Amino acid sequence: MKEYDVVIIGGGIHGAGVLQAAAAAGHKALLIERQALASGTSSRSSKLIHGGLRYLESGQFALVRESLRERAIHLRIAAELVELKPFFIPVYRDTRRRPWQLKIGLWIYALLGGFDAATRFGSVPKAQWPALDGLKSSDLDAVIRYHDAQTNDALLTRAVVKSALGLGAEIAMPAKFMRAELSEGGVNVKYTASSSSVEVKTRVLVNAAGPWASQVARAVDPAIPVPDVDLVQGTHIVIPHPVTAGIYYVESPSDGRAVFVMPWAGATLIGTTETPYHGDPDQVHPLPEEEEYLLAVVRHYFPALSALTRSDITERFAGLRVLPAATQAAFDRSRETIFTTDRDARPRVLSIYGGKLTGWRAASAHVMQRISPSLPAASRKAQTDLLILRRPI
Ligand SMILES: Cc1cc2nc3c(=O)[nH]c(=O)nc-3n(C[C@H](O)[C@H](O)[C@H](O)COP(=O)(O)OP(=O)(O)OC[C@H]3O[C@@H](n4cnc5c(N)ncnc54)[C@H](O)[C@@H]3O)c2cc1C
């Protein structure tokens, strides 16, 4: 039976990150993915590498600071994949947040980002408003501009895996995790690949199965803690009419939620929604009412597109957020990553719930720190904040 230091379930951004971090630390690591890299949530995000301006309102300062630090690292190590973009926040007479409130928020954002060049912000002069892709100008009081970054989430995931493979990591794909048995010395992991059953032994199993993480955790024997989480669906649509000036950060006219209207591959990507989800994560799909909600945003802010209908949508996708279970609206819940282990000292299983695309590297470093007491001594091969990520071919 093959033996590893770390076996990871799930080839999304978190699984990719842990694979890279484990290999960089000099450990023997294997990633098991049942379909394709980034086939889950990590290809269905808003594709932003961002500090999360709106998390300031819910007081998640530590998360914003960490995310801005990770944004700066991405701009350095993944320049082929992550691009700084102007963001525009139009403020109308009836917009909930006034320009002075936004500027205070952006000043705190800049402070948490160490006032680097990418945290500069200001107002777009009125003379430049006509260059904003036909943005509605009636009752427009101000347009605030700041910067955040955009990526291709699936390519970023593949780039991280490619980096890990370059450090000697292994991958089994397509390969479906079936079950794990804990013993004092580690974990026996069973998976199926090409309809045959394979068993490997590892010191630590990392469960990075995203919305499927609870399913994976329930297949561990003896049972391990499974936290109470909710799945919340987020849908995006693509329309062929391109916006080009930058990313528009607008309030939905129906409920005031923040929605992004983004340039994307020569077209426009609009998202997202927050719909509680109770079914099988494999069955998630965009709902007609979510598509209507997103179209209403575009029609409202871009009068030239007021005739858009669902038949204009060229692409649609839905992903699932994993959030701590609570009764409050998904929008206001913590976006901090939840890490659980089978035991405090020398964990054999670590599960990752939730988190952000932006935070994959920091989350992976945290995982390595938590599981290091269970791993043999190894000589480090690389530092993940210095490894350059190349666009995969
Ligand atoms: C609508 C939406 C928008 C978002 N926008 C942003 C954003 O703009 N910026 C940002 O920073 N974050 C964003 N996020 C958060 C971010 O996308 C997620 O935190 C991240 O993609 C989660 O990655 P993951 O690796 O944990 O899970 P996933 O990407 O879902 O990966 C889990 C993997 O596990 C595999 N798997 C499951 N079961 C098994 C099994 N039995 N055997 C083998 N493999 C298995 C699946 O096939 C899948 O590939 C968004 C999330 C959503 C839902």
PDBQT file of the ligand as one rigid body, heavy atoms in Angstrom, charges set to zero:
ROOT
HETATM    1  C1  LIG A 401     -21.344  32.449  -5.881  1.00  0.00    +0.000 C 
HETATM    2  C2  LIG A 401     -19.978  32.521  -5.250  1.00  0.00    +0.000 A 
HETATM    3  C3  LIG A 401     -19.156  33.607  -5.546  1.00  0.00    +0.000 A 
HETATM    4  C4  LIG A 401     -17.891  33.680  -4.935  1.00  0.00    +0.000 A 
HETATM    5  N1  LIG A 401     -17.076  34.714  -5.284  1.00  0.00    +0.000 NA
HETATM    6  C5  LIG A 401     -15.849  34.819  -4.716  1.00  0.00    +0.000 A 
HETATM    7  C6  LIG A 401     -14.961  35.852  -5.108  1.00  0.00    +0.000 A 
HETATM    8  O1  LIG A 401     -15.241  36.639  -6.022  1.00  0.00    +0.000 OA
HETATM    9  N2  LIG A 401     -13.763  35.932  -4.474  1.00  0.00    +0.000 N 
HETATM   10  C7  LIG A 401     -13.404  35.062  -3.497  1.00  0.00    +0.000 A 
HETATM   11  O2  LIG A 401     -12.321  35.247  -2.939  1.00  0.00    +0.000 OA
HETATM   12  N3  LIG A 401     -14.191  34.017  -3.147  1.00  0.00    +0.000 NA
HETATM   13  C8  LIG A 401     -15.403  33.877  -3.736  1.00  0.00    +0.000 A 
HETATM   14  N4  LIG A 401     -16.221  32.822  -3.421  1.00  0.00    +0.000 N 
HETATM   15  C9  LIG A 401     -15.717  31.788  -2.501  1.00  0.00    +0.000 C 
HETATM   16  C10 LIG A 401     -14.854  30.771  -3.245  1.00  0.00    +0.000 C 
HETATM   17  O3  LIG A 401     -15.325  30.556  -4.552  1.00  0.00    +0.000 OA
HETATM   18  C11 LIG A 401     -14.818  29.456  -2.492  1.00  0.00    +0.000 C 
HETATM   19  O4  LIG A 401     -14.452  29.703  -1.155  1.00  0.00    +0.000 OA
HETATM   20  C12 LIG A 401     -13.821  28.442  -3.056  1.00  0.00    +0.000 C 
HETATM   21  O5  LIG A 401     -13.952  28.317  -4.452  1.00  0.00    +0.000 OA
HETATM   22  C13 LIG A 401     -14.046  27.108  -2.384  1.00  0.00    +0.000 C 
HETATM   23  O6  LIG A 401     -13.112  26.198  -2.873  1.00  0.00    +0.000 OA
HETATM   24  P1  LIG A 401     -12.978  24.726  -2.284  1.00  0.00    +0.000 P 
HETATM   25  O7  LIG A 401     -11.729  24.180  -2.794  1.00  0.00    +0.000 OA
HETATM   26  O8  LIG A 401     -13.196  24.776  -0.799  1.00  0.00    +0.000 OA
HETATM   27  O9  LIG A 401     -14.275  23.949  -2.844  1.00  0.00    +0.000 OA
HETATM   28  P2  LIG A 401     -14.610  23.464  -4.324  1.00  0.00    +0.000 P 
HETATM   29  O10 LIG A 401     -14.048  24.355  -5.358  1.00  0.00    +0.000 OA
HETATM   30  O11 LIG A 401     -16.081  23.231  -4.360  1.00  0.00    +0.000 OA
HETATM   31  O12 LIG A 401     -13.823  22.086  -4.458  1.00  0.00    +0.000 OA
HETATM   32  C14 LIG A 401     -14.273  20.894  -3.862  1.00  0.00    +0.000 C 
HETATM   33  C15 LIG A 401     -13.869  19.751  -4.765  1.00  0.00    +0.000 C 
HETATM   34  O13 LIG A 401     -14.073  18.530  -4.082  1.00  0.00    +0.000 OA
HETATM   35  C16 LIG A 401     -14.409  17.551  -5.035  1.00  0.00    +0.000 C 
HETATM   36  N5  LIG A 401     -15.026  16.416  -4.344  1.00  0.00    +0.000 N 
HETATM   37  C17 LIG A 401     -16.199  16.396  -3.674  1.00  0.00    +0.000 A 
HETATM   38  N6  LIG A 401     -16.439  15.173  -3.180  1.00  0.00    +0.000 NA
HETATM   39  C18 LIG A 401     -15.389  14.377  -3.557  1.00  0.00    +0.000 A 
HETATM   40  C19 LIG A 401     -15.057  13.010  -3.367  1.00  0.00    +0.000 A 
HETATM   41  N7  LIG A 401     -15.868  12.169  -2.701  1.00  0.00    +0.000 N 
HETATM   42  N8  LIG A 401     -13.914  12.528  -3.892  1.00  0.00    +0.000 NA
HETATM   43  C20 LIG A 401     -13.060  13.358  -4.591  1.00  0.00    +0.000 A 
HETATM   44  N9  LIG A 401     -13.341  14.668  -4.798  1.00  0.00    +0.000 NA
HETATM   45  C21 LIG A 401     -14.478  15.176  -4.288  1.00  0.00    +0.000 A 
HETATM   46  C22 LIG A 401     -15.352  18.294  -5.971  1.00  0.00    +0.000 C 
HETATM   47  O14 LIG A 401     -15.441  17.657  -7.239  1.00  0.00    +0.000 OA
HETATM   48  C23 LIG A 401     -14.692  19.666  -6.045  1.00  0.00    +0.000 C 
HETATM   49  O15 LIG A 401     -13.830  19.804  -7.164  1.00  0.00    +0.000 OA
HETATM   50  C24 LIG A 401     -17.477  32.689  -4.022  1.00  0.00    +0.000 A 
HETATM   51  C25 LIG A 401     -18.310  31.596  -3.758  1.00  0.00    +0.000 A 
HETATM   52  C26 LIG A 401     -19.545  31.501  -4.374  1.00  0.00    +0.000 A 
HETATM   53  C27 LIG A 401     -20.405  30.322  -4.115  1.00  0.00    +0.000 C 
ENDROOT
TORSDOF 0
